Amino acid sequence: MATVLDIAKRNPNAAPVAVSNAARAAGFIEKTAELTVAAGAAPGGASLVGLTRDQLKDSLAAIGVPERELKMRVAQLWHWIYFRGAKDFAEMTNMGKELRAKLSQAYTLARPQVVSEQVSKDGTRKWLIRMASTGPLDKGAEIECVYIPEVDRGTLCVSSQVGCTLTCSFCHTGTQRLVRNLTSAEIVAQLIVARDAIGDWPGATPPEGAFVPNDGGRFVSNIVFMGMGEPLYNTDNVVAAIDVMSDGEGLTLSRRRITVSTSGVVPQMERLGAEANTMLAISLHAVRDELRDELVPINRKYDIKQLLDACRAYPGLSNARRITFEYVMLKGVNDSDADARTLVQLLKGIPAKINLIPFNPWPGSKYECSDWERIERFSEIVYRAGYASPVRTPRGRDILAACGQLKSETEKLRARARMMAEQGIGAEGVYAVRDGE
Ligand code: SF4
């Protein structure tokens, strides 16, 4: 029998409303999760996909696999799930029939549901993914995941929370309510979903016409935690997910190709470096506390000086392992020559790259993207000071690939479809749904 885990609990302190601009202006920094999920909990349903070695061991023990066999059986499952991408226990031919039957009675290898897939003209793919319900209060959380292929690498941008704890004023996800943290399995499952969709398993092939790297490596070669959520408000699950993703006998992603981006949760940064040993990115976006307090309100808790001190102390920092500072270019807000000069002064002594991001406007946002000449001028000042300062090429603009946008668009379209259905108007073609709704 499949075990159904009721791990979602309604959070009595939840603020179950999206954050209004007025609330932001009043200094609202953090939201409370509507649902809480027990730390280290397995995901909803009974899928083994995404579990850690310890969780797999517990799952096997629960169906009566003897203690002396557990290590070997975990290694077998690990290989099939994470190296081969198995979708059916029947594929696991080095396990006896009896064990396979027991496994399929108790568990599945189900992936989270892909609600929609959008493919940009530039090859960027964006999935809206619905996680299995974690209990009666949870209808199945929806998150976004974006795949950005280039000739020599494929980057997957994953989410760490449903919504986000924080309220950064330039970010669309910041306007959405925080539902809950994702479990480590749900974070790993985003990589599994991506590998399924682009044929990134041994013996699989990409879909007809798909743009994937052609350097002979894996199609997903890099992970960035830059989707929905603040990863360092979910550090336990993020660190556990990185352990699974980087395991040399399974998904084998190099930790140096995994980047965790934080808005500046200073107390968690050292732990991330020590335990996950990944690359670090900082959503800086402003060089003065007064402005950063507004753009990235967590700055009111941990100001620029505290943040940069924590960067200097980041374990493993070196010229080969630079910190990436993300800087969104907002017209007339943070894009002056003086801002650029202050930026390079602030970062003195920190091995760093500066990633300039043209702002991708979303409906209702109060900012505009800086003019191209301004971005070039800013980049020039930073470059002359000795910092690599690539301007991030906007990807997937035709599919609203900035974080949080697909979810909101889909919610809007659903509301429209519901309204049309109520009025007896056919809703076909309103939005693309892949796997049923
Ligand atoms: S920028 Fe990141 S931390 Fe800030 S609201 Fe958006 S998702 Fe959250």
Boltz pocket constraint, residues with backbone or C-beta under 6 A from the ligand:
constraints:
  - pocket:
      binder: B
      contacts: [[A, 163], [A, 164], [A, 165], [A, 166], [A, 167], [A, 168], [A, 171], [A, 172], [A, 173], [A, 174], [A, 175], [A, 227], [A, 228], [A, 229], [A, 230], [A, 263], [A, 283], [A, 403]]
      max_distance: 6.0
